[in-house]
Amino acid sequence: MKIIRDKFKKVADFCYELFRISEIPLHFSKFSNKMYSNFKHLFLLVYKQFRKLTYEELLTDIAGNSDIRAYLGLNRLPHYTTLIKFAQRLPMLVLDKLVLAFKKFVPEPKRVAIDATGITLDNASPHYCKRIGLRTRKRPFMKTTFLVDIDEYLILLCKMRKRPRHDTKDAKPMIKKAALHYKPDIFYADRGYDAETIFKLCFETLKAYPLILQRRLDVPKHKRTGTYRKQTFDVFDYGEYLQRNKIETLNSMFKRRFSSKV
């Protein structure tokens, strides 16, 4: 148990360092009751995901862990609905700042890849839904797009949306944002990102070589559209492109570690 407590003290220290670097205020409003700081709320949410607990189980766990309570200065535990409301109101800008703060701790990425995965919004068991006779329907999910350093298995940027959209819709702003903070050499993506606009952003904005698998490889070069798509068609290195599979590994690691449900 002491090892577990020491581990989460280190997590608390790391969260505080990210909190400091990203310059997030202790309270979002001057009219807040100042009972719990944003850092305490954020750490409790991180702790919840690490332990794979529900909100009620989280507070039961913290109530029996006097070391972490003393370490965080929690004289009184918040109600679980307080954390739910904080998570719902948490601006996406804050999450972006926290993710970008990681660049202070990691080397400059040279090979990055982009891919999207689904996070389930429904916790109902398909097995028991079938047993009680509920109609089978498409389960709601949150589409999450990751931009990843495939050498270090680190998430550099992420973007979430609750409705399905084409992959390129999220890729364009992410590439533009990545160009402001990173200087990779190679950009990997699958067929879902095969668009001239993506190739152009990689060459002109990100200054990286786009190793993107194009659709319809049987179509000859002279019948293809797009200057940059034609430029990369003949020199496509499929062996190097297979390094893109590492982002699939990271998606699997992420879901196994933090669960595939929200």
N, C-alpha and C positions, 0 to 999 in steps of 0.2 A: 504493500500500500504506500510505503514511503517513496518508492521509486515512481509510482504513478503521480503522487503529489508533487514531487520535484520536477517531473516532466511538465506538468501543467503550470508550475511556477515559471519555467523557462518559456512556455508558450505565452504566458502573461507578459513577461519581459519583452518578448519579441513583438507582441501586439502593441505594447506601449511605445516601442521604438518606431514601428510603422505609423502609429497614431501621431507621434511627435514630428516625424519627417513630413507626413502629409498635411500637417498644420490644420488638423480638424479641431474646431472649438470644443471646449468641455461641455457646453450646452448650446443647443441650436437657437434658443430664445432667451432673452433677458427676463421674460416673465415665467420661466421654468421654476419649479419649486426647489431646484438644486439638490434634491435628495439623492439622485443617482446621476453620475456623469455619463457622457456618451461613451467614454472608454469602458466603463463597467458594463453598460448595455452591450457594446460590441464584443467584449470578451466573453460574456455569458452566451451570446449567440455562437461564437466560435467554439466554446467549450461544449455546447449542445451538439454541434455537428461532429466534433471529434469523438464524443461518447455515443453518438447516434441515439440520443434521448428525445422524448417528447418534452414539451414545455413543462408539464406537471412533473415528469420524472427528473428534469433538470433541477428544479427547485428542491425536490426531495434529496437529490444527490448533494447539492450545495449545502443544504441544511445539516447534513451529517459530516461535512468536511470543514472542520473548524480552521484548518491550516490555510486553505484557499480563501475562506471568508476573511480571516485576519490579514492575509497578504493583500487582498483587494480593498480592505477597509470597509467591508459590508457589515455594518452593525444591525441592519434590518434587511431582510430579503424582499425584493419586489414581488408583486403578484404576477402570476404567469401571463395575465392579459397585458400587463405593462410591456413585457418583452414582445408579445405579438404585435401590439400597436406600434412599438418602436421599429420593428422589422418592416411593417407595412408602410410606415412613413419615411423610412430611410431613403434619402435621395440617391439616385444612381450616380450622381457626381461624387458623392462620398466614397462609394465603392470603387469608382475609377481612380480616385486619388490614392486609395489604399493599395490597389493593384500596381499602379505606377511607382509607388514608393519602394517596391521590391527591387527596382533597378539599382538602388544604392547598395544592394547586397550581392548582386550577381554579376558575372562578367558580361561584356558586350556580346549579344547573340550574333552568330554568323549565319546560322541556318534556321529559318523560321517556317512554320507551316500553319495553315488555317483549315479549320473544319468545324462542322456544327454537330451537336448531339441533342437528344431530347431528355429533359428532366420531367418525370411524371408528376402531375399535380393531383392525381387520385391515388389514395393509399388503399383502396379496396382490393381485396385478393380476387384475382380472376377465377380461381378455383371455387371459392365459396359463392361468388356471384353466379356462377354456373349452377351450383348445387341448389340455390334458392330460386332459380328460374328467372333471373334478371336477363334482359335482352343484351346480347353482345354488341357493343358499340365501340367506336374509336375512343380510346382513352385520352383525356385532355393532357397536354404536355406544354412545357415551356422550352422553346427553342433557344439553345445556348451556343453561341459561336466563340471558339477559343482561337487566339493567336499564340502559338507556342514556340519556345526555344527547344527544338528537338534534340539538341546535344545535352542539355541539362534537365530536360523534362520539366520545364517551368512555364506556367501560364503568364504571358506578358500582357495580354489584353483580353477582355471578354465583353460580350454584348448579349443581352437577353431580350426576348420578346415572347408574348403569350400566344401569338397567332403564327401559323406557318407563312413564310414568305420565301421568295427565291434567295438562294445563298448570296448572290452578288449584291443584294440590297444592304446586307450587313457588312459585307467585305469592303465596300468602297470607303465608308467612314473609318473603318478600322485600319485600313492601309494608310490613309491620310494621317491618322493619329500616330500610328507606328513610325511614320517618317519624321515626326517631330521629336521622338525620343530614342529611336534605335537606328542603327545603320547595318542591316544584315547584307550578306552577299547573295544568298539564294532564298527564293520564296517558293514553297511547295504548296500545291493545291490539286484537288481532284477535278473530274469533269464538270462538277457543279459550278465551278468558277471559271469555266472556259468562256470568256467574253473579252472582246477587244478593249473595253474600258478597263478591265482588271489588268491586262497586259500593259496597257499604257501607263496606268498608275504605278505599276511595279518599276518600269523602266525610267519614267520621268520624275516621279515623286519620291518613291522609296529608294530608288537607285540600286535595285536588286534584280538579279536575273530570275524571271518567272519560270519555274519548272512545273508547268501546269499541263496535265494530260488533256489533249483536245478530243472533242467528239468526232465520230466518223473518220477514223484513221484511213479508211479505204478511199476517201475523197482526195484526189490529187491536189497538189499545192496551188496550181493555177486556177482552180475552182473555189478556193477558200477566200474568205473575206477578212479584211483587217491587215494592216501593214505589219504589226508586231506579231500577230498570229502566224503569218506567212514566214516571218524572219526566224522564228523559233521552231518551225515545223520540221525542217530537214535535220536539225542538229539536236533533236530531243534525245536525252540520255535516259533511257528507261531504267537502267540499272541504278542510277543515282536517284531517279524518281521514287523508287521503292523505299527510300528513306522516309518518305511521307507516312508510311505505315506506323511510324513511331507516335504520331499524334493519335492514332487509333488506340495505341497502347496507353497513352496518357488519359484518354477518355475513359477507358476501362478502369485504370487505377483510380481516377477521380470518383467514379461511381461506386467502386468497391470500398473506398476509404470513407467517403462522405455520404453514401447512399444515392440511389438514382431517383429518390422521391423527395418532394418538398412538403 
